[in-house]
Amino acid sequence: MAGTAGRAIRTAAVAAAGLVLLAGCGGGAGGGTGGAGGSRDDGAGKGESPGDPAHSASATTHLKNIPEVGANLRSRIPADSRQVVAVYGRGAEAADATVVLYDKGANGWDRKGSWAAHNGKRGWTTDHHEDDRRSPVGVFPLTDAGGVLADPGAKLPYTHSAAFAPPAYWSPSTRHDFDHVVAINYNRVKGTSPLDGTRPEGQSKGGGIWLHLDHGSGTSGCVSVSRSGMVALLRALDPARHPVVVMGDKAHLLR
């Protein structure tokens, strides 16, 4: 009961602020910007794309390391992380990607799911800035979730609020982008609602980078997947397993 009450208080506390934050965002058809939480880094995408880094069953169970992730990023995965969402971007300037969920057991890493995805419409960057339309390369914890729709069974703290809804002037195709989201802890305060607009590294470094629903094209910095993929991730990601996302284009991931 205490946990339920805590969630209710949290939801009420962010609702009014979230509406204000969203009102300051941009979006719409074509190259719409936007990003709940006070940034302009959002977007969406939809559709299947090739490039799954692991195909056969034997190649995706009991792995020593996350496939196609080099020593540089691998060293940044916390030792206590037992879940990794790997985002394999097709190319440095491309918006197509594949998202794969890996879970670590006694015998190594096992692949638990794979979904077509999109990233920033201008590709990837190791020096992300607000409005550059690129997704940041790196390893980031996943600690907080939320959305317009009710909690579908998330293990992460979930903020249910209408404040996630995109502004009315955005393209109709974006209407359901934020039905469910998971905040990517890039330039944000972990342990807060995804709607929190605090930017510890400054506003110029961007923020509001989320996993969210896909609408058919590249994003303004987020990673987008299908509704079924988003629900599956929400139900799987467990704070007790310290999940992180490892994301980037293939070349940067391998470094």
LUMPA-887261 format. One line per 2 residues: number of its first residue (from 0); their letters; for each residue z, y, x of N, C-alpha, C. Coordinates in pm, 1 decimal, decimal comma. Each point is the difference from the previous one (the first is absolute). Layout:
NUM) A) Z:Y:X:Z:Y:X:Z:Y:X  ...
END
This chain:
0) MA) 0,0:-120,4:82,6:0,0:120,4:-82,6:0,0:124,8:85,6  73,8:-3,0:112,3:6,6:116,6:86,8:-137,4:32,2:56,1
2) GT) -77,3:-105,6:39,3:-133,6:22,0:52,5:-90,9:61,7:-103,9  10,0:-48,1:-124,6:-82,7:54,1:-108,1:33,1:145,5:-25,5
4) AG) 129,1:32,1:-2,0:41,6:138,5:-21,7:-49,2:89,0:112,2  6,2:-51,3:123,5:-46,8:78,1:114,2:-146,8:32,5:-10,0
6) RA) -78,3:-98,7:-43,4:-143,1:23,2:-15,5:-27,4:103,2:-108,5  74,7:-7,7:-108,1:-19,3:94,8:-109,6:29,7:141,7:45,1
8) IR) 109,4:17,6:74,7:34,9:132,5:50,6:-107,6:51,4:93,1  -49,6:-88,6:88,2:-103,1:39,4:94,5:-126,2:43,4:-71,6
10) TA) -39,1:-75,9:-103,4:-120,0:33,3:-76,1:12,6:136,6:-64,7  114,2:25,7:-60,9:20,1:129,1:-66,6:-1,2:113,4:100,5
12) AV) 56,0:-23,2:117,0:12,3:105,9:99,4:-134,1:45,2:54,9  -97,2:-93,0:10,1:-127,8:37,0:59,6:-102,3:44,2:-102,1
14) AA) 23,3:-24,2:-127,7:-103,5:23,7:-100,3:-47,5:144,2:-1,9  93,2:94,4:-14,3:-39,1:140,6:-7,5:-61,7:47,1:130,0
16) AG) 60,7:-38,2:113,1:-54,0:41,0:129,8:-137,5:-57,2:22,9  -20,7:-126,3:-40,6:-129,4:-64,0:20,6:-111,6:70,5:-73,9
18) LV) 27,8:47,3:-120,0:-101,4:71,7:-76,2:-42,4:127,0:71,6  97,0:68,7:60,7:-31,6:121,1:74,7:-83,1:-33,6:122,8
20) LL) 39,2:-106,5:71,2:-71,7:-38,6:120,3:-144,2:-36,1:-30,9  -21,8:-78,8:-106,0:-135,1:-39,6:-36,2:-83,8:118,8:-41,6
22) AG) 61,2:99,5:-60,4:-74,4:116,7:-44,8:-62,0:75,0:117,0  56,1:-15,7:119,2:-52,7:69,1:116,4:-105,0:-79,3:74,5
24) CG) -33,9:-119,2:-48,5:-96,8:-84,5:68,5:-140,0:24,4:-51,3  -99,8:-40,7:79,2:-138,1:12,3:-43,1:-58,3:-135,6:-27,6
26) GG) -110,1:-7,1:-71,6:-64,5:-127,7:-26,1:-120,2:18,6:-87,1  -65,7:-110,1:-33,6:-113,5:8,0:-89,5:-113,9:-84,5:47,1
28) AG) -114,0:16,4:-62,2:-117,2:-80,0:32,0:-50,9:34,1:137,9  -74,9:-91,3:56,1:-59,9:23,1:130,3:104,9:-8,1:107,6
30) GG) 17,4:109,8:76,1:91,5:-1,3:112,6:134,6:52,6:-33,8  52,8:-31,9:-116,5:128,4:53,8:-43,5:110,1:-28,7:97,9
32) TG) 81,6:102,1:27,5:118,5:-20,9:79,0:112,5:-28,0:-93,5  115,8:-2,8:50,3:113,2:-22,6:-88,1:101,4:-82,4:69,6
34) GA) 119,4:-7,7:-53,0:101,2:-83,9:58,0:132,4:33,8:-59,9  50,2:-84,9:-80,1:129,8:25,3:-57,8:101,7:16,5:109,7
36) GG) 102,9:74,3:-28,6:102,2:25,0:99,4:-29,0:124,3:80,4  -92,5:84,5:-42,9:-17,4:128,3:61,8:-103,5:2,8:109,1
38) SR) -64,5:-109,8:34,8:-104,9:2,9:99,5:-133,6:-7,3:-69,3  -107,5:-3,9:80,0:-132,6:-13,4:-56,2:-64,4:-127,1:54,6
40) DD) 82,9:-99,7:26,8:-47,1:-124,4:58,4:12,9:-113,1:-100,1  -100,8:-16,2:-85,7:1,7:-111,1:-91,9:-142,6:-46,8:-18,8
42) GA) -30,6:-61,3:-110,5:-134,6:-42,3:-29,3:1,2:-138,6:-56,1  -114,1:-68,4:6,6:-4,8:-134,5:-53,2:-128,4:-67,8:38,8
44) GK) -11,5:-125,3:-39,1:-122,1:-74,8:23,1:3,9:-129,3:-77,0  -113,9:-61,9:-19,2:-3,1:-125,2:-75,3:-118,3:-83,4:44,3
46) GE) 12,0:-130,8:-16,3:-112,9:-86,8:26,1:27,8:-94,5:113,9  -71,4:-108,8:4,4:14,8:-98,4:105,5:-75,7:43,4:123,9
48) SP) 57,1:-28,3:113,3:-69,9:26,8:125,6:21,6:-117,0:93,5  -100,0:-35,3:82,5:15,4:-111,1:93,2:86,5:39,7:118,3
50) GD) 24,4:-93,0:87,3:70,1:31,2:122,5:140,4:-54,0:8,8  35,4:-93,0:-87,4:131,2:-62,2:9,4:14,5:-61,3:138,8
52) PA) 103,0:37,6:76,7:11,7:-44,4:138,6:35,5:-146,4:16,4  39,4:-65,5:-107,9:38,4:-140,6:12,6:-50,1:-75,8:-121,8
54) HS) -81,4:-100,8:22,4:-64,5:-69,3:-110,9:57,0:-138,7:-27,4  12,2:-82,5:101,9:39,4:-138,2:-23,2:150,6:-12,7:-13,6
56) AS) 42,8:-102,1:-73,4:143,2:-21,4:-20,8:72,3:-20,0:132,4  -63,4:-75,0:91,8:65,5:-28,8:126,5:18,6:125,3:83,6
58) AT) -83,3:102,7:-25,0:7,8:122,9:78,4:99,3:98,6:-57,1  56,9:-30,4:-115,4:83,4:99,6:-67,0:142,1:-48,5:-25,6
60) TH) 40,4:-108,7:60,7:137,8:-47,0:-13,3:60,1:-24,3:137,7  131,0:21,3:9,2:76,1:-24,9:122,4:-60,6:72,3:121,2
62) LK) -33,8:126,2:-19,7:-60,6:79,3:106,9:107,6:60,7:88,5  -27,1:7,1:128,7:94,3:61,8:92,0:3,7:150,7:-19,7
64) NI) -116,5:58,3:-21,7:-10,4:144,6:-17,5:-89,7:33,4:-118,2  7,5:123,1:-48,1:-90,0:46,9:-104,7:-141,4:5,5:56,9
66) PE) -97,0:-63,1:-64,7:-136,9:-4,7:53,4:-59,4:139,1:20,8  -76,2:12,7:108,3:-79,0:119,8:30,7:83,5:126,6:10,2
68) VG) 125,7:-16,8:42,5:85,9:113,5:31,6:41,6:-14,2:146,1  -36,2:100,5:81,0:24,8:-7,2:142,9:144,0:29,5:38,7
70) AN) 25,0:-6,2:130,3:136,6:11,9:51,5:63,1:135,0:-31,2  -79,7:106,8:-1,7:54,7:133,4:-22,0:68,8:11,0:-136,5
72) LR) -73,5:-30,2:-106,5:59,7:8,7:-133,6:97,0:-114,4:-25,0  -28,2:-116,3:55,9:89,4:-114,3:-20,3:140,1:31,0:52,7
74) SR) 6,3:74,1:109,9:130,2:34,2:58,4:78,5:97,1:-86,5  -68,1:64,9:-95,2:66,5:97,3:-87,5:49,1:-62,4:-130,7
76) IP) -29,4:-127,8:-21,0:53,7:-70,4:-116,4:145,7:-33,4:28,7  93,9:49,4:-79,9:142,1:-26,0:27,9:30,8:-149,5:8,5
78) AD) 91,4:-34,1:84,3:33,4:-141,0:22,2:51,2:-67,5:-126,2  62,0:77,8:-89,7:54,4:-60,9:-121,2:-98,0:-1,3:-117,0
80) SR) -122,1:46,5:21,8:-100,0:-1,1:-107,3:-51,6:-140,8:-22,6  7,4:-43,6:-124,9:-48,4:-132,9:-37,1:-116,2:7,8:-98,9
82) QV) -44,1:120,6:-32,7:-117,0:19,5:-85,3:-85,0:112,0:58,5  -129,1:-25,3:9,0:-95,3:99,3:49,8:-116,8:9,8:-96,4
84) VA) -29,7:121,3:-44,1:-123,1:28,0:-72,0:-97,7:53,3:103,8  -101,6:-78,0:32,9:-100,0:40,9:98,4:-119,7:60,7:-72,1
86) VY) -35,9:121,8:37,6:-117,0:66,9:-56,8:-106,6:2,5:107,7  -105,5:-80,2:-19,2:-108,3:-13,1:96,4:-115,6:89,2:-43,5
88) GR) -8,9:120,1:57,3:-110,5:88,9:-31,2:-128,9:-50,6:61,7  -108,9:17,8:-72,4:-128,3:-51,6:48,3:-47,7:73,9:124,1
90) GA) 24,0:131,1:7,1:-44,9:77,6:115,0:71,2:133,2:5,7  -7,2:66,8:115,9:71,7:125,4:20,5:-42,4:108,6:-97,2
92) EA) -126,9:-4,6:-46,3:-50,8:102,0:-91,8:-23,8:-55,9:-139,9  45,2:-122,2:-25,5:-28,1:-67,4:-127,1:120,7:3,5:-93,0
94) AD) -28,9:-10,3:-130,9:105,6:3,6:-100,6:32,4:-137,7:-57,3  -70,9:-103,5:41,3:23,9:-134,6:-51,6:100,5:-73,4:88,1
96) AT) 84,2:-78,9:-63,5:104,0:-72,0:73,2:36,7:-127,9:-72,8  79,5:-82,0:66,9:58,6:-119,0:-60,7:150,0:5,0:24,1
98) VV) 77,6:-25,7:-104,1:145,6:-5,2:10,7:43,3:-145,7:-3,7  82,1:-40,7:95,3:50,3:-137,3:7,3:151,9:3,9:12,7
100) LY) 68,3:-79,1:-81,8:145,2:-11,0:7,3:38,2:-122,2:81,9  82,3:20,9:102,0:51,3:-108,1:83,3:152,1:-7,0:-14,5
102) DK) 50,2:-121,8:-1,1:143,4:-23,4:-11,7:42,0:-93,9:113,6  109,5:32,5:65,6:43,8:-79,3:115,1:106,7:-100,9:-39,0
104) GA) -28,0:-126,3:26,5:96,3:-106,6:-23,4:45,5:-60,2:130,5  64,5:-113,5:-7,5:54,4:-65,3:119,4:-107,3:-39,8:99,2
106) NG) -122,8:-23,5:-50,4:-107,5:-48,0:87,4:-103,9:106,4:34,3  26,2:124,9:-39,1:-94,0:106,3:33,5:-46,7:75,5:-123,7
108) WD) -106,7:76,8:16,9:-52,7:83,8:-106,8:-98,0:-77,2:-88,2  15,9:12,1:-131,4:-90,4:-62,0:-96,6:-64,4:108,9:-85,5
110) RK) -129,3:-16,7:-26,4:-67,3:95,0:-87,8:31,3:-34,6:-144,9  42,3:100,4:-78,3:40,4:-21,2:-137,9:-96,9:58,2:-101,7
112) GS) -90,4:85,2:43,1:-94,7:60,4:-93,6:-93,8:93,2:72,4  -116,8:22,8:-59,0:-101,4:86,1:60,1:-75,7:71,9:-110,1
114) WA) -23,0:131,1:17,4:-66,3:80,7:-102,2:-95,0:101,0:63,7  -113,6:21,2:-65,0:-89,0:108,1:40,5:70,8:133,1:-20,6
116) AH) -29,5:97,0:83,5:73,2:125,6:-4,1:-87,4:115,4:48,3  52,8:120,2:-13,3:-60,9:119,9:56,8:106,1:80,0:74,3
118) NG) -46,0:76,6:97,4:86,8:91,1:74,2:-62,3:139,4:-7,4  40,5:90,1:86,7:-49,9:136,2:-2,2:-152,1:6,6:1,9
120) KR) -55,5:90,4:-79,3:-146,4:6,8:-13,2:-69,6:35,1:131,0  71,5:58,9:95,0:-57,7:30,1:130,4:46,0:-97,5:107,4
122) GW) 67,0:-106,2:-40,5:39,3:-103,8:94,8:144,1:12,1:45,9  19,6:-11,2:130,1:133,0:-15,2:59,0:24,6:101,7:109,7
124) TT) 127,5:26,0:30,4:35,6:91,0:108,6:136,0:-36,7:57,6  16,9:26,7:129,3:130,9:-16,0:63,8:75,8:133,1:1,7
126) DH) -61,3:104,4:-55,4:62,9:132,1:-5,1:-25,9:61,6:-137,2  61,6:-59,7:-100,7:-24,6:41,3:-137,6:52,2:141,0:-27,0
128) HE) -80,0:78,8:-73,3:40,8:132,1:-45,1:-34,4:16,2:-147,0  70,6:86,0:-66,2:-22,7:25,7:-141,1:-146,1:36,3:-24,9
130) DD) -57,2:-62,9:-102,5:-137,3:26,1:-44,5:-108,8:-52,8:92,5  33,1:-84,8:99,2:-107,7:-50,8:85,4:-72,6:-118,6:-62,0
132) RR) 47,8:-50,7:-114,5:-62,7:-109,1:-75,2:-7,9:-129,5:80,7  89,5:-14,3:96,8:5,4:-121,0:80,9:137,3:-64,3:-16,5
134) SP) 2,9:-132,4:11,3:126,6:-71,9:-7,1:62,4:-9,8:138,8  130,9:13,0:9,8:65,1:-8,2:131,1:7,7:-143,6:51,7
136) VG) -34,6:-17,9:125,7:13,2:-129,5:66,2:145,7:-17,6:41,4  55,1:-118,3:-21,4:135,5:-22,1:47,9:74,5:-110,0:-71,6
138) VF) 128,6:-6,6:28,0:92,8:-95,1:-62,7:105,8:82,8:-72,0  13,3:-22,1:-130,3:90,2:82,0:-81,4:82,0:-88,7:-93,9
140) PL) 130,1:23,9:-10,0:83,0:-77,5:-94,7:-40,8:25,9:-144,2  29,8:-96,6:-85,3:-22,2:9,2:-144,2:135,0:-17,9:-67,5
142) TD) 55,1:107,7:-54,8:136,6:-6,3:-52,2:14,0:42,2:-145,7  -103,1:66,6:-57,1:17,9:60,4:-131,4:-128,0:-9,7:-81,8
144) AG) 17,9:-19,5:-130,4:-113,6:-16,6:-90,1:22,4:80,3:-127,4  -101,0:-0,6:-86,0:13,2:70,1:-127,4:-132,2:1,9:-73,3
146) GV) -5,5:78,6:-106,2:-124,7:11,8:-73,5:18,2:50,9:-140,6  -114,0:28,9:-63,4:-2,1:42,6:-139,3:49,0:-112,3:-90,8
148) LA) -40,5:-123,7:32,2:37,1:-114,4:-82,6:135,6:-56,4:41,2  58,7:-73,8:-89,4:130,6:-60,7:25,4:-6,7:-98,7:115,8
150) DP) 111,0:-21,9:60,8:14,9:-93,3:110,6:-53,4:-138,0:-39,2  -99,5:-53,4:73,9:-55,3:-131,0:-34,6:75,0:-116,6:62,4
152) GA) 114,5:29,7:59,4:77,2:-103,8:66,6:12,0:22,9:148,8  -1,5:126,2:40,5:8,4:34,5:141,9:137,5:-30,7:55,9
154) KL) 2,0:-41,5:125,6:125,8:-16,5:71,4:40,8:130,2:68,5  -96,7:81,5:40,4:29,4:131,3:57,0:55,4:91,0:-109,8
156) PY) 84,0:96,4:34,3:44,0:98,4:-100,5:-121,5:64,2:-66,0  0,6:6,4:-132,6:-118,1:42,3:-76,7:34,3:119,0:-88,3
158) TH) -69,7:110,3:18,9:17,5:119,6:-82,2:-105,5:0,9:-110,2  42,8:-18,5:-123,1:-90,7:2,4:-115,2:0,3:140,9:-57,2
160) SA) -114,5:69,4:7,3:-2,3:139,5:-44,3:-141,7:43,7:-35,8  -11,5:77,8:-108,4:-127,6:59,4:-37,6:-45,8:102,7:102,6
162) AF) 90,1:41,3:88,3:-34,5:98,0:102,7:-105,1:-53,1:98,0  -20,4:-130,6:3,2:-103,7:-56,5:86,6:-141,6:24,6:-54,5
164) AP) -12,9:30,6:-127,1:-132,6:13,2:-61,2:-81,4:109,0:68,3  -127,0:-27,1:34,6:-84,4:102,9:61,0:-21,0:117,1:-95,8
166) PA) -24,2:119,3:52,2:-26,8:115,0:-86,4:-121,8:-23,4:-88,2  -2,3:65,1:-114,8:-107,1:-20,2:-98,5:-136,5:38,6:53,4
168) YW) -4,9:92,1:98,1:-130,4:45,2:50,2:-61,5:-95,1:102,3  72,2:-104,2:39,8:-60,4:-99,1:87,8:-104,7:-80,1:-76,4
170) SP) -87,4:-65,1:73,1:-102,5:-84,9:-60,1:63,7:-108,0:-87,7  -62,6:-32,0:-115,4:53,2:-106,7:-85,9:16,5:-133,7:74,1
172) ST) -79,1:-21,5:103,0:8,8:-126,6:73,2:131,9:-15,4:74,3  72,4:110,9:17,2:127,5:-5,3:72,4:120,8:-13,7:-91,1
174) RH) -22,3:-11,2:-128,8:109,0:3,8:-97,0:109,7:-101,6:27,6  -37,4:-115,6:55,1:98,5:-107,1:19,0:32,2:-24,4:147,7
176) DF) -39,3:91,9:87,8:24,6:-18,7:142,9:146,2:-27,3:31,8  89,2:70,1:-69,6:141,1:-5,9:34,7:83,0:-71,5:-105,7
178) DH) -65,0:-92,4:-72,5:76,9:-84,7:-91,8:108,5:-74,8:76,0  -34,1:-46,6:121,1:96,5:-61,4:90,7:-32,0:46,6:141,2
180) VV) 102,4:33,0:79,0:-20,7:41,0:138,7:110,7:-57,2:87,0  -31,1:-12,6:128,1:101,8:-24,9:101,8:-17,2:109,3:104,8
182) AI) 105,8:72,5:28,6:-7,0:106,0:100,3:-11,2:-60,8:139,2  -94,1:50,8:78,4:-13,0:-35,8:141,1:80,8:103,1:78,4
184) NY) 93,3:-44,3:80,9:92,5:93,0:64,4:-63,1:72,1:118,3  -103,0:78,5:-32,9:-59,1:94,2:94,1:47,3:139,5:-38,1
186) NR) 70,4:66,4:88,6:46,5:137,6:-20,4:70,6:16,5:-134,6  91,7:-90,3:-26,9:80,2:10,5:-121,1:141,0:-51,1:28,1
188) VK) 90,8:22,9:-91,8:138,1:-46,4:13,6:12,4:-134,2:-70,1  21,9:-106,4:75,7:12,6:-131,5:-61,4:126,0:-5,2:-84,3
190) GT) -4,9:-84,0:-102,5:113,4:-11,4:-89,4:-0,8:100,9:-112,3  -107,4:77,0:-10,4:-15,3:97,2:-108,6:-117,5:-41,3:-88,1
192) SP) -7,9:58,0:-118,7:-113,4:-25,8:-87,8:-130,2:38,0:69,1  -110,5:-71,2:-28,0:-130,3:43,6:53,2:-34,6:143,4:-38,7
194) LD) 62,2:52,2:-106,2:-26,1:136,8:-43,5:66,1:105,0:88,5  91,0:-40,6:86,5:68,5:95,6:86,8:-100,0:65,5:94,5
196) GT) -4,1:132,9:0,0:-98,1:72,7:79,7:46,7:41,9:137,3  115,3:-47,6:46,1:49,9:38,2:132,4:-92,2:-52,1:109,4
198) RP) -35,1:84,6:96,3:-87,1:-37,1:111,0:73,9:25,6:131,7  69,9:-100,6:54,9:82,1:20,8:120,1:-77,6:53,1:120,2
200) EG) -128,7:-33,8:10,5:-80,8:46,0:113,3:-79,8:126,2:-32,9  26,2:58,5:-117,0:-70,7:121,9:-37,9:-115,3:-27,4:-94,2
202) QS) -31,9:97,7:-83,8:-104,1:-15,8:-100,6:-137,7:-22,6:60,7  -27,1:58,1:117,4:-132,9:-12,8:60,3:-34,2:-143,0:37,2
204) KG) 102,0:-84,9:17,3:-23,9:-140,4:34,4:-30,0:-85,7:-122,0  -7,9:62,6:-117,6:-34,4:-74,6:-119,9:114,4:-86,6:-48,2
206) GG) -26,3:-74,7:-104,3:100,2:-87,1:-59,3:-49,6:-51,7:-132,8  88,6:-60,8:-76,2:-42,0:-58,5:-126,8:-98,5:-112,9:19,4
208) IW) 14,1:-75,7:108,3:-88,2:-113,6:27,8:59,2:-121,5:-70,6  -76,7:-56,4:-91,9:49,2:-108,6:-85,0:-94,8:-119,0:0,3
210) LH) 52,2:-114,3:-38,5:-78,6:-110,1:-54,8:-5,7:26,0:-149,7  -117,4:0,0:-59,2:-9,8:25,1:-143,3:-124,5:-64,9:-57,5
212) LD) -21,5:17,2:-129,3:-113,4:-64,8:-67,4:-133,1:62,6:41,7  -101,3:-82,2:-5,8:-132,5:30,5:51,8:-92,6:50,6:-111,3
214) HG) -85,6:98,1:31,7:-93,0:46,1:-102,5:-145,8:0,1:42,8  -29,9:-63,9:112,5:-139,9:-24,6:30,3:-57,1:68,2:121,4
216) SG) 79,0:78,2:73,4:-53,8:69,0:117,2:112,8:33,4:95,9  -35,0:65,6:111,6:99,5:36,3:99,6:102,1:98,5:-53,9
218) TS) 111,5:11,3:71,9:112,9:81,3:-42,3:9,6:125,6:85,6  105,5:76,2:-24,8:28,7:116,2:84,5:102,7:-33,5:108,2
220) GC) 26,0:-127,6:19,6:91,7:-43,2:105,5:78,3:-124,5:-34,1  10,0:-30,8:-130,3:74,4:-117,5:-44,4:-80,0:-128,7:20,2
222) VS) 62,9:-111,0:-35,6:-66,3:-130,7:-6,0:6,1:-46,5:-144,6  -113,1:-38,5:-56,3:-4,4:-37,4:-141,4:-47,7:-143,6:-16,3
224) VS) 61,3:-70,2:-95,0:-35,0:-138,9:-29,5:-9,1:-17,4:-152,0  -46,7:-115,4:-41,4:-12,4:-30,3:-142,5:135,9:-2,9:-68,0
226) RS) -0,5:9,8:-132,2:124,8:-6,6:-76,0:73,1:-132,1:26,7  -73,7:-110,4:-2,9:64,8:-129,5:23,3:58,0:-7,2:140,2
228) GM) -70,9:56,8:97,1:51,3:2,3:136,3:124,3:84,6:12,9  0,8:114,4:-68,5:115,1:89,4:6,2:123,5:-66,1:-61,1
230) VA) -17,6:-64,5:-113,8:113,3:-67,7:-64,4:49,8:-114,5:87,8  -92,6:-74,0:60,7:40,4:-110,2:87,0:81,5:50,9:118,7
232) LL) -42,5:111,3:57,8:72,9:57,0:112,9:139,1:46,8:-42,7  6,8:66,9:-114,3:129,4:48,1:-47,4:97,5:-115,6:-22,9
234) RA) -49,7:-109,6:-52,7:87,2:-113,5:-28,3:37,6:-76,6:126,2  -80,0:16,0:106,6:25,3:-75,4:122,5:84,5:76,4:101,4
236) LD) -23,7:130,3:13,3:66,2:76,3:105,1:150,5:7,6:-25,5  74,7:-44,7:98,8:144,2:-18,4:-15,6:72,4:81,3:107,2
238) PA) 83,4:97,0:-39,0:70,1:80,3:101,5:83,6:-83,7:95,0  45,0:-116,7:-44,7:78,1:-87,1:87,7:-84,4:-55,3:114,1
240) RH) -133,2:5,2:-17,0:-91,0:-50,1:103,3:-62,4:114,3:80,2  43,6:121,6:-24,6:-39,7:117,6:76,9:-152,3:11,8:14,8
242) PV) -69,8:13,4:-112,7:-146,6:3,6:6,1:-53,8:126,7:66,2  -112,3:-16,4:67,0:-72,2:112,6:60,1:-147,7:-15,7:-30,0
244) VV) -72,4:110,4:12,6:-144,5:-5,4:-6,0:-53,2:27,9:140,5  -96,6:-80,3:42,7:-72,2:21,5:125,3:-142,0:35,0:-40,8
246) MG) -45,9:121,0:31,4:-125,2:46,5:-57,8:-86,9:73,4:101,2  -130,1:-20,6:-15,3:-96,4:67,6:87,2:-134,1:-67,1:-7,4
248) DK) -98,8:59,0:63,7:-130,6:-64,8:12,2:10,4:-108,3:105,9  -98,6:-88,2:0,8:6,8:-118,2:85,6:19,3:33,7:147,7
250) AH) -71,5:103,2:47,6:9,3:34,8:141,8:140,4:47,8:36,2  57,4:87,3:-84,1:133,9:49,2:30,2:105,1:-110,5:-13,8
252) LL) -18,0:-88,1:-97,2:96,5:-107,6:-16,9:6,7:-91,5:121,5  -111,3:-21,1:65,4:-6,0:-93,4:111,4:53,0:56,4:131,0
254) R) 22,4:127,7:6,0:44,6:60,4:125,7:141,4:-42,1:37,5
END
